[in-house]
Amino acid sequence: MNALGRLEHIVNLACEELPKVRVGGIVTEVTPTHYRVSGLSRFLKLGECVSFGNSERLQYGEVVRLDDLGTTVKTFEPNVETGLGEFAYRVGPLRLAPHPNWKGRVIDALGRPIDSAGPMPRGEHMVSVESAPPAAMERTRVKRPLRSGVRVIDLFTPICAGQRIGIFAGSGVGKSTLLAMLAGSKGFDTVVIALVGERGREVREFLDDALAANRKVAVTVVSTGDESPMMRRLAPKTAMTIAEFFRDRGDSVLLIVDSVTRFAHAARDVALAAGEPPVARGYTPSVFSDLPKLLERAGPGKEGDGAITGIFSVLVDGDDHNDPVADCIRGTLDGHIVLDRSIADQGRFPAVNVLSSISRLANHAWSKEQQNLVMKLRALIARFEDTRDLRLMGGYQPGQDADLDQAVSLVPKIYEAMMQSPSDKASEDAFRELAETLQPKAS
């Protein structure tokens, strides 16, 4: 593109962003949770943005409720320097202009750089953060298996390109560590990470340690726990929009969102401020419609496009896996990996409960022989765990039950084979490594 073409492109972008007519209203109510603006109701739609302040310090909010008396606005920043009687202006829907050179950058939920590496390059097209997923009949089939490098996952819950899988765990069970191991997976053109509601301390650790191998091909969207619910609600949508941009370019994209539960908490806070009633453990109805809208955007693209392989962590409140949010997410995804606190207490990491975990696309990753082997391994583990109390009480006698004898002999070795830490070498062939562990050691 020559200089004249670049100038034309910049002018066209500016025309898209700057409306020909500026529509404004007046702030009539200021509360800790929201603002009320009068005079704008008939010019706005739900989800559009409003700006506050002067040209030197513009701050933004999103329209969450409209009525004849005014507009309810939730601001993206926790402290907006706006008082009663000041002006607010319509901005329009929130849009981004992703660019291939965003790889290696760290941004906030609004797409602004936070890594001190200079301004973000702008792509040719503006896209909404509320894009719709590809039509069901236009999507490609999910069949190509991927190697995650984590033995227990490659054995029992294998992942395919374009699959969406959840990691369900309570706090302190190793969820973030497992995500860090998956973030280093090979075979992806682009990695997009959304850190939602994380501790500020953990952001640098994740970038410098877990993401070190893929840092140059990764785009990281960060919204820490001290930011507003609007930013935490927006961060996964921003990450999804960036992942869709690279998917449409033909890339194989790995998308990691940690965690979807904090997105649900933020969506609940926004809905409550808009006057929506809680219906299930404090969650509002819109939360259970927002979750599928977000999760369905991941997955395979249209014919000829790439695919978004989505890994979504779910923080299970109080270790209750029947929590409404966890239950909704589990029913939407293509599989779930359950981390068990009792397994973590035994010092076995990753603390995956293979009996409770499932991949709905595993048959595309296993051969017939591998499928039969995994079924037998699950049966052995189930028999071993079901008889744990019996064995502890001394009620087990070798030679009385051949299947139980085999379980007692093999399951501890299977558990040993599945143990893996972030510092260990990534698994290259999980089934071969398991076979080597189960082979009798030469005396």
C-alpha positions, 0 to 999 in steps of 0.5 A, a space after each residue: 500500500 502506497 502513502 496515498 493508500 495508507 492516508 485514505 485508509 486512516 481517513 476511512 477509519 476515522 470516519 467510521 469512528 467519528 459520527 457526523 452528528 454528535 449526540 449528547 445528554 446530561 448526567 442526572 444521577 451518580 451512584 457507586 454502581 451506575 450513572 443515569 443520563 437523560 436526553 439520550 434514550 431515543 438515540 441509544 441501543 443496549 450495549 452501545 457506549 457513552 463517553 464522559 469527560 473532555 477530549 484530554 481524558 475521555 472515559 467510557 461506559 456501556 448502556 445496560 438499561 433504557 427507559 423513557 426517563 433516561 439511560 443507565 450506564 455502567 462505566 468501564 473504569 471504577 472511578 469516573 471523574 464526572 458529576 451531576 449536570 455534566 455532558 455524556 455523548 453517544 459513541 456507538 458499539 464497542 469495536 476493535 481493529 485487530 492486526 497480525 502484529 498484535 502477537 506478543 502484546 499484552 492489552 486490557 479489555 478495551 484493546 489498549 496496550 499495557 506492556 509498554 511496547 508502544 501503540 497498537 497497530 490498527 487493522 484494516 477493518 473494525 469488528 464488534 466485540 459482540 460478533 455472532 458465531 458462524 452458522 451451524 451448517 457452515 462450520 467444518 467438522 471437528 476431527 483433527 486430534 491435537 497433542 496437549 503434552 499433558 499425559 493424563 489429558 492425552 490419555 483420557 480426555 484427548 482434545 481435537 482442533 476446534 474443540 471447546 473443553 472446560 477445566 472444572 476445579 475449586 480454588 487451590 487444586 491446580 487449575 492455573 498450573 494445568 492451564 499453564 502447562 496447556 498454554 505451552 502446547 505446540 501445533 498452534 499458529 496463534 495463542 490468545 489468553 484472557 486472564 479475567 479477575 486474576 491477581 495482579 501478581 500472577 499476570 507476570 508469572 503467567 507471561 514470563 513462565 507459563 507462556 514463555 515458549 509461545 510468548 511471540 505468537 500470543 496475545 494476552 488480554 488482562 483484566 485483574 480482580 481490582 478492575 470494574 465488573 465491566 472490564 472483567 465482563 468485557 475481557 473474554 469478549 475482547 479475547 474471543 474477537 481477537 481469536 476470531 480475527 486470526 481464525 478467519 485468516 486461516 490460523 489454528 488458534 488456542 484460546 484460554 480463558 481463566 476463568 469463565 466463572 469470574 466472567 459470570 460474576 461480572 455479568 451478574 453484577 452488571 445485570 443487577 445494576 440494570 435492575 434484573 432480578 436474581 433467579 438462581 443463587 444470586 445469578 440473573 437470567 441474562 447470565 445463563 444466556 450470555 454464557 452460551 453466546 460467548 462459548 459458542 463463538 469458539 470452535 471451528 470456522 467456516 470451510 477454508 478458515 481456521 479453528 479456535 480450540 477453546 480451553 475454559 477454566 471454571 472456578 467451582 464455588 465451594 467445590 460444588 460441581 452442581 453450581 448453576 454456572 458450572 452446570 450451564 457451562 458443562 452442558 455447553 462445552 464439548 467436554 470437561 476435565 474435573 480436578 479433584 481436591 482429594 487427589 491434590 491432597 494425595 500429592 498427585 498433579 495434575 489432580 484430574 479425576 479421570 472417572 468424572 472427566 470426559 471428552 465428547 470428541 475423544 473417538 476422533 483422537 483414539 484408534 480402536 485399540 486405544 479406545 478399548 485400552 482406555 475403557 479397560 483402564 477406567 474400569 480398573 481405576 473405578 474398581 480400585 477406588 470403589 474398594 479403597 475402604 475395603 482394602 484399608 480395613 484389611 478386607 482384601 485378600 489377594 487371589 480371591 478376585 482376579 480383576 481386583 488383583 489386577 487393579 491393585 497391581 496396575 492402578 498405582 503405576 497408572 497414577 505414577 505415569 499420569 503425574 507431571 509437573 510444569 518443569 517436566 518435559 511435555 509428553 510426546 506419546 502418552 500411550 507409549 510412555 504409559 506402556 513403558 511405566 507398566 512394563 515389569 522392571 528387569 531385576 
